[in-house]
C-alpha cells in the first residue's frame, strides 16, 4: 500500500504558498496554493497531480491529516479480511 504525503510550504521572497506531494523516493510534485479552494482541497489537488504524474490517476484515494501534513492512501485494490492469509 502506498501513501502520499502532502505538506504546506509557506511563501518565500520569490514564491507564493505551495503544496508539495511525495511518495517514498519517487519524484515529487509541488503546486501553487489556490486561495479559491479549502486547505484540504489544495492538498487533495496536489495528491491528484502526483497520481497523474506517476500514472496512477485511476486509483481511489482516501485522505486524512495529522498536525503536520495530510496523508492520502491508495485504496485499490481493496483487500477484505477473508482474503488475508493466516500463518
N, C-alpha and C positions, 0 to 999 in steps of 0.2 A: 504494500500500500504506500503510495506517495503522498506527501503533504507539502503544500505550497505555503510558504511564509510570506506575508506582506507586511511591510513596515513603512510608516510615515517618515519622510525626510523633510525637515523644515527648510524654509527658504534660506538662501545664501546671498552673498553680494551680487552674484551673477545669475542665479537660477531661482525660480519660484518653488513653491512646495511641490513635492513629488511623492509617489508611492513606488516602492521597489518590491518586486515579486521574485522569489527564488525558490528553487527546489534542489536539495543536495548540492552536487558540484556541477550541475548543468548551467548553461548560460542563463543569466537573469534578465529581467525586463524592468525598466523604470518608465513610468508615465507621469505626465503633469497632473496635479491635483485639480479636479474640476469642481469649482465652487457651487455649481448648479446641482451637484449630487451630494448625498449624505456621506459621512465618513465611511460607513460600511459599503456603500455603493462604489466609492472610489477604490476600496480595497478589492472588492469583487471584480471591478473593471481591470485592475492590474493582474489579478489571478487569471482572468479570461485571456488577457493579452499574452501572458506566458503560455497558457494552454494552446493558443493559436500558434505561437512561435514553435512550440515543441511538437505540433501536430496531434495534440490530444483534445482538440476542441469538442469532440463528440462525447466526451466523458462527463457524467453527472458530478456535481461538486457540492459539498456541504461546507458551510462557513461558521466559524466560531472565533472568539477572541480571548486574549489574555490582557494583562495590564500593559504589555509592551508591544504586542503585534497581533495580527489576525492569522488564523490558520485555516487553510482550505484543503479539504481531504477529498481525493478522488474516490468515488463510490463504486464505480463499475470495475470489475464485476462484483456483484453483491454475493457474499458467502453466507449461507444460512447455517445455523448451529448444527443441523443434522448432516451437513456436508463436511464437517471437520473430522479429521482422522483422530482416532483415540489411540494412545500408545498401548 
